[in-house]
Amino acid sequence: MLYSLHELAYASATPFRFGAQMARQFWSSPLNPAADTALGRTAYASAELFESVTRRYGKPGWGLEVVTVANRPVRTTEQVVWSSPWCRLVRFARHVGDLKRAGKPTAAPAVLIVAPLSGHYATLLRGTVEAFLQDHDVYVTDWTNARQVPMLEGRFDFFDYIDHVRTMLGVIGPRAHVVGVCQPGPPVLAACALMAEDEDPNRPASMTFMGSPIDARLSPTVTNQLAEEKPFTWFRSNMIHTVPWPYPGFGRRVYPGFVQLYSFMSMNEDKHVDAHWEYFRDLVSGDGDGAHKHEEFYDEYLSVLDLSEEFYLQTIDIVFQQHLLPRGLLEHRGRKVDLTRITDIGLMTVEGAKDDISGVGQTQAAHTLCTGVPEDRRTLYVHPEVGHYGVFNGRRFRDDIYPRVRDFIAHNEAVCAVPERPAAAA
């Protein structure tokens, strides 16, 4: 019922949104003599703000057709190298000629960036991918909005996620490097443990976890406390809703992205209100740079996707309530996940001292659990100034965090003597 009401509210606002668009055009027209007056700018800003907070935000594009490498532009080609109904494995192949002109090698360590499946699209990691493209052959998981998956495609749960990660590492090939950002930490670590135990030739050479709830019992945040205080049945009864017609996933039970979005925004309500007020003032004053930065951030932040019921509820149960992985009790399809079997995969953890989603200690717990990883292949880093988002995006990520991850990957690439990989796209 909630999902249908949400859709009804959006549809009900359509006439007003259309009116706001007309008002915006009227008050920004160069033919309107009052457009550049205080009244005109205020009217325009009001219409723009109303339209921006009531429109539907679809899946954003990557916008990485050209990236900067060694201060030179390098073209990239977005390639879907594998897909399932629930995910696309996207490779950003760099242009060989551009790399040569930038003085960079055409072959580079392969890195799988596992994007979070927690409400936002993988494009939230645009800055992360852009940074890694400077020195790596980058692949990223592009998860599908559950409301777009027909019921005939079946279920997708926590264990299917583990299988997807393992399959995608197999598609990339032997001894790639995997980076799990936030939510993927536990299932990616489980996949690596299973591959290590099987001596799978496609097991990664290194694994990096950034702001991940490997052990959510440590330094619990508001998010962790909610998961622990509420019984499992509460999440099933209050957080799961049915996809309405006419979406392809009509009838599918999901955790809606808009519910996750409202939950996150309520945690920092004052901050978001202040940001929109500042946006309004920038529009009135004609500060295009300030308004553009706001639009760039919220166009991404307000774009959300739905999670399948089974994946969401199992994540709550396995990661945030029973803590099965750090307790050594997680089983994957009847098989125990033994983290001590990881002996030749490097391990790096990155945390932010101001992270209010995954508290300090939750990610670095991987070092305590993975006792078989050699000391010379471990790196633990806590940035004193960043919060959750800053762990994988922004200036401090680019200047402080990424160089450390790059060096860690290079070290493990050399230790594993990974054979040279195919060059970037011609």
LINMO-V294771 format. One record per residue. N is the residue number from 1. SS is DSSP state (@ for helix, = for strand, . for the rest). NEAR is the number of other C-alpha atoms within 8 Angstrom. Layout:
[[N:SS:NEAR] [N:SS:NEAR]]
This chain:
[[1:.:6] [2:@:6] [3:@:11] [4:@:9] [5:@:8] [6:@:8] [7:@:8] [8:@:8] [9:@:8] [10:@:11] [11:@:7] [12:@:7] [13:.:9] [14:@:8] [15:@:7] [16:@:7] [17:@:12] [18:@:8] [19:@:8] [20:@:12] [21:@:11] [22:@:8] [23:@:11] [24:@:13] [25:@:8] [26:@:9] [27:@:13] [28:@:11] [29:.:8] [30:.:6] [31:.:4] [32:.:9] [33:.:6] [34:.:8] [35:.:13] [36:.:7] [37:.:7] [38:@:7] [39:@:8] [40:@:12] [41:@:15] [42:@:10] [43:@:11] [44:@:14] [45:@:13] [46:@:9] [47:@:12] [48:@:11] [49:@:11] [50:@:10] [51:@:11] [52:@:7] [53:@:6] [54:@:9] [55:.:8] [56:.:5] [57:.:8] [58:.:6] [59:.:7] [60:.:9] [61:.:5] [62:.:6] [63:.:5] [64:.:8] [65:.:8] [66:=:9] [67:=:12] [68:=:9] [69:=:11] [70:.:8] [71:.:6] [72:=:9] [73:=:9] [74:=:13] [75:=:10] [76:=:13] [77:=:11] [78:=:9] [79:=:8] [80:=:9] [81:=:9] [82:=:9] [83:=:9] [84:=:6] [85:.:7] [86:.:11] [87:=:10] [88:=:13] [89:=:13] [90:=:13] [91:=:13] [92:=:12] [93:=:12] [94:=:14] [95:.:13] [96:@:11] [97:@:7] [98:@:12] [99:@:14] [100:@:10] [101:@:8] [102:.:11] [103:.:7] [104:.:8] [105:.:7] [106:.:9] [107:.:10] [108:.:11] [109:=:13] [110:=:12] [111:=:12] [112:=:13] [113:=:13] [114:=:12] [115:.:14] [116:.:11] [117:.:11] [118:.:7] [119:.:13] [120:=:13] [121:.:13] [122:@:13] [123:@:10] [124:@:9] [125:@:10] [126:@:10] [127:@:10] [128:@:9] [129:@:11] [130:@:10] [131:@:9] [132:@:11] [133:.:13] [134:.:10] [135:.:8] [136:=:10] [137:=:15] [138:=:14] [139:=:12] [140:=:13] [141:=:13] [142:=:11] [143:=:11] [144:.:11] [145:.:10] [146:@:12] [147:@:14] [148:@:9] [149:.:12] [150:.:11] [151:@:9] [152:@:4] [153:@:7] [154:.:6] [155:.:6] [156:.:10] [157:.:11] [158:@:12] [159:@:9] [160:@:8] [161:@:10] [162:@:12] [163:@:9] [164:@:8] [165:@:11] [166:@:11] [167:@:8] [168:@:10] [169:@:14] [170:@:10] [171:@:8] [172:@:8] [173:.:8] [174:.:11] [175:.:12] [176:.:16] [177:=:13] [178:=:12] [179:=:12] [180:=:17] [181:=:15] [182:@:13] [183:@:11] [184:@:13] [185:@:15] [186:@:12] [187:@:11] [188:@:11] [189:@:10] [190:@:12] [191:@:12] [192:@:12] [193:@:14] [194:@:10] [195:@:12] [196:@:13] [197:@:10] [198:.:6] [199:.:7] [200:.:8] [201:.:6] [202:.:11] [203:.:15] [204:.:13] [205:.:13] [206:=:14] [207:=:14] [208:=:12] [209:=:14] [210:=:15] [211:.:17] [212:.:15] [213:.:13] [214:.:14] [215:.:14] [216:.:13] [217:.:9] [218:.:9] [219:.:10] [220:.:11] [221:.:10] [222:@:8] [223:@:8] [224:@:12] [225:@:9] [226:@:8] [227:@:11] [228:@:9] [229:@:6] [230:.:8] [231:.:8] [232:@:8] [233:@:6] [234:@:9] [235:@:11] [236:@:9] [237:@:7] [238:@:6] [239:.:10] [240:.:12] [241:=:11] [242:=:11] [243:.:14] [244:.:9] [245:.:7] [246:.:5] [247:.:9] [248:.:9] [249:.:12] [250:.:13] [251:.:9] [252:.:11] [253:=:10] [254:=:14] [255:=:14] [256:.:14] [257:@:12] [258:@:10] [259:@:9] [260:@:11] [261:@:11] [262:@:8] [263:@:8] [264:@:8] [265:@:9] [266:@:7] [267:@:6] [268:.:8] [269:@:8] [270:@:6] [271:@:7] [272:@:9] [273:@:8] [274:@:8] [275:@:9] [276:@:9] [277:@:8] [278:@:8] [279:@:12] [280:@:11] [281:@:9] [282:@:12] [283:@:14] [284:@:12] [285:@:7] [286:.:6] [287:.:9] [288:@:8] [289:@:6] [290:@:9] [291:@:11] [292:@:8] [293:@:8] [294:@:10] [295:@:8] [296:@:8] [297:@:8] [298:@:8] [299:@:10] [300:@:10] [301:@:9] [302:.:8] [303:.:12] [304:=:14] [305:.:14] [306:.:13] [307:=:15] [308:=:14] [309:@:10] [310:@:10] [311:@:11] [312:@:12] [313:@:10] [314:@:11] [315:@:10] [316:@:11] [317:@:11] [318:@:12] [319:@:16] [320:@:13] [321:@:9] [322:.:7] [323:.:13] [324:.:10] [325:.:14] [326:.:9] [327:.:7] [328:.:9] [329:.:9] [330:.:10] [331:=:8] [332:=:8] [333:.:5] [334:.:5] [335:=:6] [336:=:8] [337:.:13] [338:.:9] [339:@:12] [340:@:10] [341:@:10] [342:.:14] [343:.:9] [344:.:8] [345:.:12] [346:=:12] [347:=:12] [348:=:14] [349:=:14] [350:=:16] [351:=:16] [352:=:16] [353:.:12] [354:.:10] [355:.:14] [356:.:9] [357:.:9] [358:.:16] [359:.:14] [360:.:13] [361:.:10] [362:.:16] [363:.:18] [364:.:13] [365:@:10] [366:@:10] [367:@:9] [368:@:7] [369:@:9] [370:.:11] [371:.:9] [372:.:8] [373:.:13] [374:.:9] [375:@:5] [376:@:4] [377:@:10] [378:=:11] [379:=:8] [380:=:8] [381:=:8] [382:=:9] [383:=:11] [384:.:7] [385:.:7] [386:.:13] [387:.:11] [388:.:14] [389:@:9] [390:@:11] [391:@:15] [392:.:13] [393:.:12] [394:.:9] [395:@:6] [396:@:10] [397:@:12] [398:@:11] [399:@:8] [400:@:8] [401:@:13] [402:@:11] [403:@:9] [404:@:8] [405:@:10] [406:@:10] [407:@:8] [408:@:10] [409:@:11] [410:@:9] [411:@:8] [412:@:12] [413:@:11] [414:@:8] [415:@:6] [416:.:8] [417:.:6] [418:.:8] [419:.:4] [420:.:6] [421:.:8] [422:.:5] [423:.:9] [424:.:11] [425:.:9] [426:.:6]]
